[in-house]
Amino acid sequence: MKIYFLLVALFAVNIADAQDWQWMNPLPQGNTLNCVKFTDANTGYAVGEGGTILHTLDGGTTWANQISGITNNLNSVIFTDSITGYAVGNDGKILKTTSGGILWTELNSGISYDINSIYFINTDTGYAVGAHGKILKTTNAGVEWTVQISGTNDNIYSVFFTDANVGYAVGGDYSFYDGFFIKTSDGGINWTLHTIEASTILRSLYFSDSNTGYIVGEYGLILKTTDAGINWTINSTGPISILCSVFFTDIYNGYAVGWDGIILKTTNGGLSWTSQTSGTSERLNSIYFTNTDTGYVVGDAGIILKTTNGGITWTTLSIGIYYWLTSVYFTDANKGYAVGAGTIIKTMNGGTDWISLNSGISLVLNSVYFPDADTGYITGESHIWKTNNGGTTWISQISSPYTFSSIFFTDNNTGYAAGGDDYNNGIILKTTNGGTTWTTQNSGTANTLVSLFFTDSSTGYVVGAFGTILKTTDGGIEWTNQISGTSNGLRSVYFTDENTGYVVGKGGTILKTTNGGVAFVKESESQESAFNIYPNPANNKITITQNKELHEIAIISIYNIKGEQVMHDKFQYQNKIELDVSSLTSGLYIVKMQTGNGIAVKKVVIR
């Protein structure tokens, strides 16, 4: 029998205000991805905006979210073995995992500048580069970091070493849009600057061997060298404006990631690239549901999407126009309206066909709402209009210095309008007399607000710039922030019931909540008060005990050292849980327990 030494470690995570809005489009998610790395041909990680960490176990076919514990943008990730990895990001953030990404803890970088890239040449020695030409080096697996002289004050976006001494870093200056890479041949003691006539910022580089390397950057640029960086040629041009990271698992198979969550893959050394993501990336401006399953989204370039299964899948409706559409509203299951740049279109058959209406308005129209079949409101630049005849004629109700992006009525008299001013202050107005007069409410945010929705007379939501989601439960007197999980601008919010809601926005963003967007708040749980596992090492069975009485559901998950979930079960009101692990092969595993008090992780050896 093979015996394994026991590695005893208990980690506790304090997850506060974790978001409960899930991605529906694009998939797997729509935050910009800044870096992609693989530990083997199938296992990879990608990190990006808002603390995003994705994990794949099948060569990028599917991706799952991991919890980073922060909302700072993450810019780079690297693994030194199958379970030990590092991620770096804005404000000097450095995270480390020793569990294949199941749990991430924060290290002290000693700086507050943005860190853009990280690379380890072995388990102990690594380099991190970032803003203002900063280069950090560690020789003790991230415990301590020292600053090195790079020879440039420009931002450095990527670093890579081909061996212990020879390394490269690339970057650029936003003022001049030049491209460069710097190279060291003495382990980072000295760096030499090389310019590239790319007329754009270079974001990331990777060498699949000592001579063959790739650089990606702005405008979908992909460069390739086969002579260790002496010459670079355009290998391929990606389909998006910005690619942020490139990585190859061998000389043929590579990945590139970038804006709006795009993930590209090549299997022929970069000659061609295919997308690993699905769904539209057009900006989506408005969403409306006629029942719990059937909903519509409109956006830029005249796009109209329809779902009949609660947002699981979306189909594109062809309407033959290319104006951007800003708002959509249905008065029943078949009759609906959409507005845009001086445009009003109408459908009478659930979106199959649309006809244009004469609005008589040349200003950009931002939002439309009908409290009943005849009475409707439209907002636009500094105006609110009202119709009493189903949209045949419109009368101006208010003119102000604000740009109104959204309007919503809880009954024929009580309504709300949201928007912003020249200083990007979030504005919310309220009327209690059908729009005759409006009063200003305190939104509590400086971000421009774009859309609002009320599930009843007291409970409402507002969304806006930089991923803002606000909620009120007292008719708009007070508004509190929710965590959306994205920094993409949000353009519209809609709820089908008191708990089930959707928001849409930039980059094709569609998010969904099934609990009113309420974040689950975890209380701190000390290492000693989590749970125990015995025996450890174990053979066929393990017993998990709580150190305090459990009055709720506990979710137990077991992962192998590659991060693959091998067991998963739920238990309720049990302080002693027995699990049959006889089907698991010998090795080290990670047991995660999630309860209302938090998430705790322990290592266990099966022999």
C-alpha positions as CSV (number, residue, x, y, z in Angstrom):
1,M,0.0,0.0,0.0
2,K,1.3,3.4,-1.0
3,I,1.6,5.8,2.0
4,Y,1.3,9.6,1.6
5,F,2.6,12.2,4.0
6,L,-0.2,14.2,5.4
7,L,-0.3,17.9,4.5
8,V,-2.5,19.5,7.2
9,A,-3.8,22.9,6.2
10,L,-7.0,24.6,6.9
11,F,-8.1,27.7,5.0
12,A,-11.0,29.9,5.8
13,V,-12.6,32.4,3.4
14,N,-14.5,35.4,4.5
15,I,-16.7,36.2,1.5
16,A,-18.6,39.4,2.0
17,D,-21.1,40.9,-0.4
18,A,-20.4,38.2,-3.0
19,Q,-22.5,38.9,-6.1
20,D,-25.5,36.9,-7.0
21,W,-26.0,38.0,-10.6
22,Q,-25.1,35.2,-13.1
23,W,-23.9,35.6,-16.7
24,M,-26.4,34.6,-19.4
25,N,-24.7,36.3,-22.3
26,P,-22.0,36.2,-23.6
27,L,-20.9,32.8,-22.3
28,P,-18.9,31.9,-20.3
29,Q,-18.9,35.6,-19.2
30,G,-18.5,39.1,-20.6
31,N,-15.9,40.8,-18.5
32,T,-12.7,41.7,-20.3
33,L,-10.1,38.9,-19.9
34,N,-6.5,40.1,-19.4
35,C,-4.6,36.9,-19.2
36,V,-4.8,33.2,-20.1
37,K,-2.4,30.4,-18.9
38,F,-2.5,26.6,-19.1
39,T,-0.9,24.1,-16.7
40,D,-1.3,21.2,-19.2
41,A,-3.1,20.6,-22.6
42,N,-6.5,20.7,-20.9
43,T,-6.3,22.7,-17.7
44,G,-6.2,26.4,-18.0
45,Y,-7.0,29.7,-16.2
46,A,-8.1,33.1,-17.4
47,V,-8.3,36.3,-15.3
48,G,-9.8,39.7,-15.9
49,E,-11.9,42.6,-14.8
50,G,-13.8,42.7,-11.5
51,G,-11.7,39.9,-10.0
52,T,-12.7,37.4,-12.6
53,I,-11.0,34.0,-12.6
54,L,-12.1,31.3,-15.1
55,H,-11.0,27.6,-15.0
56,T,-11.2,25.0,-17.8
57,L,-10.5,21.3,-17.6
58,D,-11.3,20.5,-21.3
59,G,-9.0,22.6,-23.4
60,G,-11.2,25.6,-23.3
61,T,-14.4,24.0,-24.5
62,T,-16.1,24.9,-21.2
63,W,-15.1,27.4,-18.5
64,A,-16.2,27.7,-14.9
65,N,-15.9,30.7,-12.5
66,Q,-13.7,30.6,-9.4
67,I,-14.0,33.0,-6.5
68,S,-11.0,35.4,-6.2
69,G,-12.3,37.2,-3.2
70,I,-11.6,40.7,-4.6
71,T,-13.2,43.1,-7.1
72,N,-10.0,44.6,-8.4
73,N,-9.2,43.9,-12.0
74,L,-6.8,40.9,-12.4
75,N,-4.3,41.3,-15.2
76,S,-2.2,38.1,-15.2
77,V,-2.1,34.5,-13.9
78,I,0.7,31.9,-13.7
79,F,0.9,28.4,-12.2
80,T,4.2,26.9,-11.0
81,D,2.7,23.4,-10.7
82,S,-0.8,21.8,-11.1
83,I,-2.2,23.4,-7.9
84,T,0.1,26.4,-7.1
85,G,-0.7,29.6,-8.9
86,Y,-0.5,33.4,-8.7
87,A,-2.7,36.2,-10.1
88,V,-1.8,39.9,-10.1
89,G,-3.9,43.0,-10.7
90,N,-4.7,46.6,-10.1
91,D,-3.6,48.5,-7.0
92,G,-0.7,46.1,-6.4
93,K,-2.8,43.0,-5.8
94,I,-1.1,39.6,-5.8
95,L,-3.1,36.5,-5.1
96,K,-1.8,33.0,-4.5
97,T,-3.5,29.6,-4.6
98,T,-2.2,26.2,-3.5
99,S,-5.5,24.4,-4.3
100,G,-5.8,24.7,-8.0
101,G,-7.8,27.9,-7.7
102,I,-10.4,26.6,-5.2
103,L,-9.1,29.1,-2.7
104,W,-7.1,32.3,-3.3
105,T,-5.3,34.3,-0.6
106,E,-3.7,37.8,-0.9
107,L,0.1,38.4,-0.7
108,N,1.8,41.7,0.1
109,S,3.4,43.2,-3.0
110,G,4.7,46.3,-1.2
111,I,3.4,48.6,-4.0
112,S,0.1,50.3,-4.9
113,Y,0.8,50.5,-8.6
114,D,-1.1,48.3,-11.1
115,I,0.6,45.0,-11.7
116,N,0.1,43.8,-15.3
117,S,1.9,40.6,-15.7
118,I,3.6,37.8,-13.6
119,Y,6.0,35.0,-14.6
120,F,7.8,32.3,-12.5
121,I,10.9,30.6,-13.8
122,N,10.7,28.0,-11.0
123,T,8.7,27.3,-7.9
124,D,10.4,30.1,-5.9
125,T,11.6,32.8,-8.4
126,G,9.2,35.0,-10.2
127,Y,8.8,38.4,-11.8
128,A,5.9,40.9,-11.8
129,V,5.8,44.0,-14.0
130,G,3.4,46.9,-14.3
131,A,2.7,50.6,-14.4
132,H,5.6,53.2,-14.6
133,G,8.1,50.5,-15.7
134,K,7.9,48.7,-12.4
135,I,9.5,45.2,-12.2
136,L,9.2,43.1,-9.0
137,K,11.2,40.0,-8.2
138,T,10.6,37.2,-5.6
139,T,12.9,34.4,-4.7
140,N,10.8,32.8,-2.0
141,A,7.5,32.0,-3.7
142,G,5.9,35.4,-3.3
143,V,6.6,35.9,0.4
144,E,8.8,39.0,-0.4
145,W,9.1,41.1,-3.5
146,T,12.0,43.5,-4.4
147,V,11.9,46.3,-7.0
148,Q,14.3,46.1,-10.0
149,I,15.3,48.8,-12.5
150,S,13.6,48.3,-15.9
151,G,15.1,51.3,-17.8
152,T,11.7,52.7,-18.8
153,N,8.9,54.7,-17.2
154,D,6.3,53.4,-19.7
155,N,3.8,50.9,-18.7
156,I,5.0,47.3,-19.0
157,Y,2.2,44.9,-19.9
158,S,3.8,41.4,-20.1
159,V,6.9,39.5,-19.0
160,F,8.2,36.1,-20.1
161,F,11.4,34.1,-19.6
162,T,12.7,31.4,-21.9
163,D,15.2,30.2,-19.3
164,A,16.5,31.3,-15.9
165,N,18.4,34.2,-17.3
166,V,16.8,35.3,-20.6
167,G,13.6,37.2,-20.3
168,Y,11.4,39.6,-22.3
169,A,8.9,42.3,-21.4
170,V,6.6,44.3,-23.7
171,G,4.6,47.5,-23.2
172,G,3.8,50.9,-24.7
173,D,2.9,54.5,-24.0
174,Y,-0.7,55.6,-24.5
175,S,0.4,59.1,-25.5
176,F,2.3,57.9,-28.6
177,Y,0.9,54.5,-29.2
178,D,4.3,53.0,-29.9
179,G,5.2,49.4,-29.3
180,F,8.3,47.9,-27.6
181,F,9.7,44.9,-25.9
182,I,12.6,44.7,-23.5
183,K,14.9,41.8,-23.1
184,T,17.3,40.5,-20.4
185,S,20.0,37.9,-20.7
186,D,21.3,37.9,-17.1
187,G,18.3,37.0,-15.0
188,G,16.8,40.5,-14.9
189,I,19.8,42.4,-13.7
190,N,19.9,44.4,-17.0
191,W,17.2,45.0,-19.6
192,T,17.6,46.2,-23.2
193,L,14.9,48.2,-25.0
194,H,13.7,47.1,-28.5
195,T,11.1,49.0,-30.5
196,I,8.5,47.4,-32.9
197,E,6.9,49.3,-35.7
198,A,3.5,48.1,-34.8
199,S,1.7,51.5,-34.5
200,T,-0.2,50.1,-31.5
201,I,0.2,49.0,-27.9
202,L,1.5,45.5,-27.4
203,R,-0.3,43.6,-24.6
204,S,1.2,40.2,-24.2
205,L,3.8,37.8,-25.5
206,Y,4.5,34.1,-25.2
207,F,7.3,31.8,-26.5
208,S,6.3,28.3,-27.5
209,D,10.1,27.5,-27.7
210,S,13.3,29.5,-27.5
211,N,12.8,31.0,-31.0
212,T,9.1,31.0,-31.7
213,G,7.1,33.7,-29.9
214,Y,3.8,35.5,-30.2
215,I,2.7,39.1,-29.3
216,V,-0.9,40.3,-29.2
217,G,-2.3,43.8,-28.8
218,E,-4.6,46.5,-30.0
219,Y,-6.9,46.1,-33.0
220,G,-6.7,42.3,-32.8
221,L,-3.0,42.4,-33.7
222,I,-1.1,39.1,-33.5
223,L,2.6,39.0,-34.3
224,K,4.9,36.0,-34.6
225,T,8.7,35.6,-34.4
226,T,10.7,32.5,-35.3
227,D,14.2,34.0,-34.6
228,A,14.0,34.9,-30.9
229,G,12.5,38.3,-31.4
230,I,14.8,39.7,-34.1
231,N,12.0,39.9,-36.6
232,W,8.3,39.9,-36.2
233,T,5.6,39.3,-38.8
234,I,1.8,39.6,-38.7
235,N,0.6,36.1,-38.1
236,S,-3.1,36.8,-38.0
237,T,-5.6,39.6,-37.1
238,G,-8.2,38.8,-34.5
239,P,-11.8,39.7,-34.8
240,I,-11.9,42.2,-32.0
241,S,-10.5,45.6,-31.1
242,I,-8.1,44.5,-28.3
243,L,-6.4,41.2,-27.4
244,C,-4.9,41.2,-24.0
245,S,-3.1,37.8,-23.6
246,V,-1.7,34.9,-25.5
247,F,-0.6,31.4,-24.4
248,F,0.5,28.2,-26.2
249,T,0.4,24.7,-24.7
250,D,2.6,23.4,-27.5
251,I,3.9,24.7,-30.9
252,Y,0.5,24.3,-32.5
253,N,-2.2,24.9,-29.8
254,G,-2.6,28.4,-28.4
255,Y,-5.2,30.7,-26.8
256,A,-5.8,34.5,-26.9
257,V,-8.2,36.4,-24.7
258,G,-9.4,40.0,-24.7
259,W,-12.2,42.5,-24.5
260,D,-15.8,41.5,-23.7
261,G,-14.6,38.0,-22.5
262,I,-13.5,36.9,-26.0
263,I,-11.5,33.6,-26.0
264,L,-9.8,32.5,-29.2
265,K,-8.0,29.2,-29.9
266,T,-5.6,28.1,-32.6
267,T,-4.6,24.5,-33.4
268,N,-2.2,25.3,-36.3
269,G,0.5,27.6,-34.7
270,G,-1.6,30.8,-35.1
271,L,-2.5,30.5,-38.8
272,S,-6.2,30.6,-37.9
273,W,-8.2,31.3,-34.7
274,T,-11.7,30.2,-33.7
275,S,-13.8,31.7,-30.9
276,Q,-14.5,29.7,-27.7
277,T,-17.2,32.1,-26.6
278,S,-20.8,32.3,-27.7
279,G,-23.4,35.1,-27.9
280,T,-23.5,38.6,-29.2
281,S,-21.0,41.3,-28.1
282,E,-23.1,44.2,-29.3
283,R,-24.1,46.7,-26.7
284,L,-27.6,45.8,-25.3
285,N,-29.7,48.7,-24.2
286,S,-33.1,47.4,-23.0
287,I,-34.8,44.2,-21.9
288,Y,-38.5,43.3,-21.4
289,F,-40.3,40.1,-20.5
290,T,-43.9,39.4,-21.4
291,N,-44.0,36.4,-19.1
292,T,-41.6,34.4,-17.0
293,D,-40.1,32.7,-20.0
294,T,-40.5,35.1,-23.0
295,G,-38.3,38.1,-23.2
296,Y,-36.9,40.6,-25.6
297,V,-33.6,42.6,-25.7
298,V,-32.7,45.5,-28.1
299,G,-29.4,47.1,-28.7
300,D,-26.9,48.7,-31.1
301,A,-27.0,48.0,-34.9
302,G,-30.7,47.3,-34.7
303,I,-30.2,44.1,-32.8
304,I,-33.3,42.4,-31.3
305,L,-32.9,39.2,-29.3
306,K,-35.7,36.9,-28.0
307,T,-35.8,34.2,-25.4
308,T,-38.6,31.7,-24.7
309,N,-36.8,29.8,-21.9
310,G,-36.0,32.4,-19.3
311,G,-32.8,33.6,-20.8
312,I,-31.1,30.3,-21.2
313,T,-30.9,30.8,-25.0
314,W,-31.4,33.9,-27.2
315,T,-32.3,34.1,-30.9
316,T,-31.8,37.1,-33.2
317,L,-34.8,38.6,-34.8
318,S,-34.3,40.1,-38.3
319,I,-36.0,43.6,-38.6
320,G,-34.1,45.1,-41.5
321,I,-32.9,48.3,-39.8
322,Y,-29.4,49.2,-38.5
323,Y,-30.3,52.1,-36.2
324,W,-29.4,51.6,-32.6
325,L,-32.4,50.8,-30.4
326,T,-32.5,52.1,-26.9
327,S,-35.7,50.7,-25.3
328,V,-38.3,48.0,-25.8
329,Y,-41.8,47.6,-24.2
330,F,-44.7,45.2,-24.7
331,T,-48.3,46.0,-23.8
332,D,-49.3,42.4,-24.2
333,A,-47.8,39.1,-25.4
334,N,-47.9,40.3,-29.1
335,K,-47.9,44.1,-29.2
336,G,-44.6,45.8,-28.5
337,Y,-42.7,49.0,-29.2
338,A,-39.0,49.8,-29.5
339,V,-37.4,53.2,-29.8
340,G,-34.1,54.6,-30.8
341,A,-32.4,57.5,-32.7
342,G,-35.6,59.3,-33.6
343,T,-37.1,55.9,-34.3
344,I,-40.3,54.2,-33.1
345,I,-41.0,50.7,-34.3
346,K,-44.0,48.5,-33.4
347,T,-44.8,44.8,-33.6
348,M,-48.2,43.1,-33.4
349,N,-47.0,39.5,-33.5
350,G,-44.5,39.0,-30.8
351,G,-41.5,40.4,-32.7
352,T,-41.8,38.5,-35.9
353,D,-42.6,41.6,-37.9
354,W,-42.0,45.3,-37.1
355,I,-43.3,48.5,-38.7
356,S,-42.0,52.1,-38.3
357,L,-44.2,54.8,-36.7
358,N,-43.9,58.5,-37.3
359,S,-42.7,60.0,-34.0
360,G,-42.3,63.6,-35.1
361,I,-39.3,63.7,-32.8
362,S,-35.7,64.1,-34.0
363,L,-33.9,63.8,-30.7
364,V,-32.5,60.6,-29.4
365,L,-35.1,58.6,-27.5
366,N,-33.8,56.6,-24.5
367,S,-36.8,54.9,-22.8
368,V,-40.5,54.1,-23.3
369,Y,-43.1,52.9,-20.8
370,F,-46.8,52.3,-21.0
371,P,-48.8,52.1,-17.7
372,D,-51.8,51.0,-19.8
373,A,-52.5,50.4,-23.4
374,D,-53.1,54.1,-24.3
375,T,-50.9,56.0,-21.8
376,G,-47.2,56.0,-22.4
377,Y,-44.1,57.9,-21.7
378,I,-40.8,58.4,-23.6
379,T,-37.6,60.0,-22.2
380,G,-34.8,61.5,-24.1
381,E,-32.2,64.3,-24.0
382,S,-33.5,66.7,-21.4
383,H,-37.2,65.8,-22.1
384,I,-40.1,63.5,-21.0
385,W,-43.0,63.1,-23.4
386,K,-46.4,61.6,-22.8
387,T,-49.1,60.0,-25.0
388,N,-52.7,59.3,-24.2
389,N,-53.6,57.6,-27.5
390,G,-51.3,54.6,-27.8
391,G,-48.5,56.6,-29.3
392,T,-50.2,58.5,-32.1
393,T,-49.3,61.8,-30.6
394,W,-46.8,62.9,-28.0
395,I,-46.8,65.9,-25.7
396,S,-43.7,67.3,-23.8
397,Q,-44.1,67.1,-20.1
398,I,-40.7,68.3,-18.8
399,S,-37.6,70.0,-20.1
400,S,-34.5,70.1,-17.8
401,P,-30.6,70.0,-17.9
402,Y,-30.6,66.3,-17.2
403,T,-30.5,63.5,-19.7
404,F,-33.2,61.0,-18.8
405,S,-32.3,57.5,-19.7
406,S,-35.2,55.5,-18.2
407,I,-38.7,55.9,-17.0
408,F,-41.0,53.5,-15.0
409,F,-44.4,53.8,-13.4
410,T,-45.7,51.6,-10.6
411,D,-49.3,52.9,-11.2
412,N,-50.9,55.5,-13.4
413,N,-49.8,58.3,-11.1
414,T,-46.5,57.2,-9.5
415,G,-43.4,57.1,-11.7
416,Y,-39.7,57.4,-11.7
417,A,-37.1,58.7,-14.2
418,A,-33.4,58.1,-14.0
419,G,-30.4,59.6,-15.8
420,G,-27.4,61.9,-15.2
421,D,-26.1,65.4,-15.7
422,D,-22.9,66.9,-17.2
423,Y,-21.0,65.9,-14.1
424,N,-22.1,62.2,-14.3
425,N,-24.1,62.5,-11.1
426,G,-26.8,59.8,-10.8
427,I,-30.2,61.4,-11.0
428,I,-33.5,59.9,-9.9
429,L,-36.8,61.8,-10.3
430,K,-40.2,60.8,-8.9
431,T,-43.8,61.9,-9.8
432,T,-47.0,61.1,-7.9
433,N,-49.4,62.9,-10.3
434,G,-48.9,61.2,-13.7
435,G,-45.9,63.3,-14.6
436,T,-47.3,66.7,-14.0
437,T,-44.6,67.5,-11.5
438,W,-41.3,65.7,-10.6
439,T,-39.1,65.8,-7.5
440,T,-35.5,64.8,-7.1
441,Q,-34.4,61.8,-5.0
442,N,-31.0,61.0,-3.6
443,S,-29.5,58.1,-5.5
444,G,-26.3,57.9,-3.5
445,T,-24.1,57.4,-6.5
446,A,-22.0,59.6,-8.7
447,N,-22.3,57.1,-11.6
448,T,-24.8,57.9,-14.4
449,L,-28.0,55.9,-14.0
450,V,-29.5,54.4,-17.2
451,S,-32.4,52.1,-16.3
452,L,-34.9,51.5,-13.4
453,F,-37.6,48.9,-12.6
454,F,-39.9,48.4,-9.7
455,T,-41.3,45.0,-8.6
456,D,-43.9,46.6,-6.4
457,S,-44.6,50.1,-5.0
458,S,-41.7,49.9,-2.6
459,T,-39.0,47.7,-4.2
460,G,-37.0,49.0,-7.1
461,Y,-33.7,48.6,-9.0
462,V,-31.6,51.1,-10.9
463,V,-28.6,50.2,-13.1
464,G,-25.9,52.3,-14.7
465,A,-22.3,53.0,-15.5
466,F,-19.4,50.9,-14.2
467,G,-21.6,47.9,-13.4
468,T,-23.8,49.9,-10.9
469,I,-26.9,48.2,-9.5
470,L,-28.9,50.0,-6.8
471,K,-31.9,48.7,-4.9
472,T,-34.6,50.4,-2.8
473,T,-37.1,48.8,-0.5
474,D,-38.9,52.0,0.6
475,G,-40.1,53.5,-2.6
476,G,-36.9,55.2,-3.5
477,I,-36.1,57.1,-0.2
478,E,-32.9,55.0,0.3
479,W,-30.8,53.2,-2.3
480,T,-28.2,50.5,-1.6
481,N,-25.5,49.1,-3.8
482,Q,-25.5,45.5,-5.1
483,I,-22.4,43.8,-6.6
484,S,-23.0,43.0,-10.2
485,G,-19.8,41.1,-10.8
486,T,-18.9,43.3,-13.8
487,S,-17.6,46.8,-14.6
488,N,-19.4,46.8,-17.9
489,G,-21.9,49.7,-18.3
490,L,-25.4,48.4,-17.5
491,R,-28.2,49.7,-19.7
492,S,-31.4,48.1,-18.6
493,V,-33.0,46.1,-15.7
494,Y,-36.2,44.0,-15.7
495,F,-37.8,41.6,-13.1
496,T,-40.4,38.9,-14.0
497,D,-41.2,38.5,-10.3
498,E,-40.0,39.7,-6.9
499,N,-36.9,37.6,-7.1
500,T,-36.1,36.8,-10.8
501,G,-34.4,39.7,-12.6
502,Y,-32.2,40.5,-15.6
503,V,-29.8,43.3,-16.5
504,V,-28.2,44.0,-19.9
505,G,-25.4,46.3,-21.1
506,K,-22.1,46.8,-22.8
507,G,-20.4,43.9,-24.6
508,G,-23.6,41.9,-24.9
509,T,-23.9,41.6,-21.1
510,I,-27.0,39.8,-19.9
511,L,-27.0,39.0,-16.2
512,K,-29.7,37.1,-14.2
513,T,-30.6,36.8,-10.5
514,T,-33.1,34.5,-8.9
515,N,-33.0,36.0,-5.4
516,G,-33.6,39.7,-5.9
517,G,-29.9,40.3,-6.4
518,V,-29.4,39.9,-2.6
519,A,-25.7,39.1,-1.9
520,F,-25.1,36.3,0.6
521,V,-23.0,37.8,3.4
522,K,-20.7,35.4,5.2
523,E,-19.6,36.0,8.7
524,S,-15.9,35.4,9.5
525,E,-15.1,31.8,10.5
526,S,-11.9,31.1,12.3
527,Q,-9.6,28.2,11.4
528,E,-10.5,26.5,14.6
529,S,-14.3,26.7,14.2
530,A,-14.7,25.3,10.8
531,F,-14.7,21.5,10.5
532,N,-12.6,18.4,11.2
533,I,-11.8,15.4,9.0
534,Y,-10.8,11.9,10.2
535,P,-9.1,9.6,9.6
536,N,-6.5,11.5,7.7
537,P,-4.9,9.8,5.8
538,A,-8.0,7.8,5.0
539,N,-8.8,4.5,3.1
540,N,-12.5,4.0,2.2
541,K,-14.4,6.4,4.4
542,I,-13.9,9.9,5.9
543,T,-16.0,11.5,8.7
544,I,-16.5,15.3,8.7
545,T,-17.6,16.9,12.0
546,Q,-18.6,20.5,12.7
547,N,-17.2,22.2,15.8
548,K,-20.5,24.0,16.3
549,E,-24.1,22.9,15.9
550,L,-25.3,23.2,12.3
551,H,-28.8,24.4,11.6
552,E,-28.6,24.8,7.9
553,I,-27.6,23.1,4.6
554,A,-23.9,22.2,4.2
555,I,-22.5,21.7,0.7
556,I,-19.5,19.3,0.6
557,S,-17.3,19.3,-2.5
558,I,-14.1,17.2,-3.0
559,Y,-11.5,18.2,-5.6
560,N,-8.5,16.4,-6.9
561,I,-5.2,18.3,-7.3
562,K,-6.1,19.3,-10.9
563,G,-9.1,21.2,-9.5
564,E,-11.6,18.7,-10.9
565,Q,-14.7,18.2,-8.7
566,V,-14.9,14.4,-8.0
567,M,-17.6,14.4,-5.3
568,H,-20.5,16.8,-4.4
569,D,-23.4,16.5,-2.0
570,K,-25.7,18.5,0.3
571,F,-26.5,17.8,3.9
572,Q,-29.0,19.4,6.3
573,Y,-28.9,19.6,10.1
574,Q,-26.0,17.2,10.3
575,N,-23.0,17.9,12.5
576,K,-21.4,14.5,11.6
577,I,-21.2,13.5,7.9
578,E,-19.8,10.2,6.7
579,L,-18.6,10.0,3.1
580,D,-17.6,6.9,1.1
581,V,-14.4,7.7,-0.7
582,S,-13.5,4.2,-1.8
583,S,-14.0,5.2,-5.5
584,L,-11.2,7.8,-5.3
585,T,-7.7,6.9,-6.4
586,S,-4.8,7.4,-4.0
587,G,-3.6,11.0,-3.7
588,L,-4.1,14.4,-2.2
589,Y,-7.6,15.9,-2.3
590,I,-9.2,19.2,-1.2
591,V,-12.4,19.1,0.8
592,K,-14.6,22.3,0.7
593,M,-17.5,22.9,3.0
594,Q,-19.9,25.7,2.3
595,T,-22.5,26.9,4.8
596,G,-24.2,30.1,5.7
597,N,-21.2,31.0,7.9
598,G,-18.6,30.8,5.1
599,I,-16.5,28.5,3.0
600,A,-13.7,26.4,4.6
601,V,-11.2,24.2,2.9
602,K,-9.1,21.3,4.2
603,K,-6.7,18.9,2.6
604,V,-7.1,15.1,2.9
605,V,-5.0,12.2,1.7
606,I,-6.6,9.1,0.3
607,R,-4.3,6.0,0.3
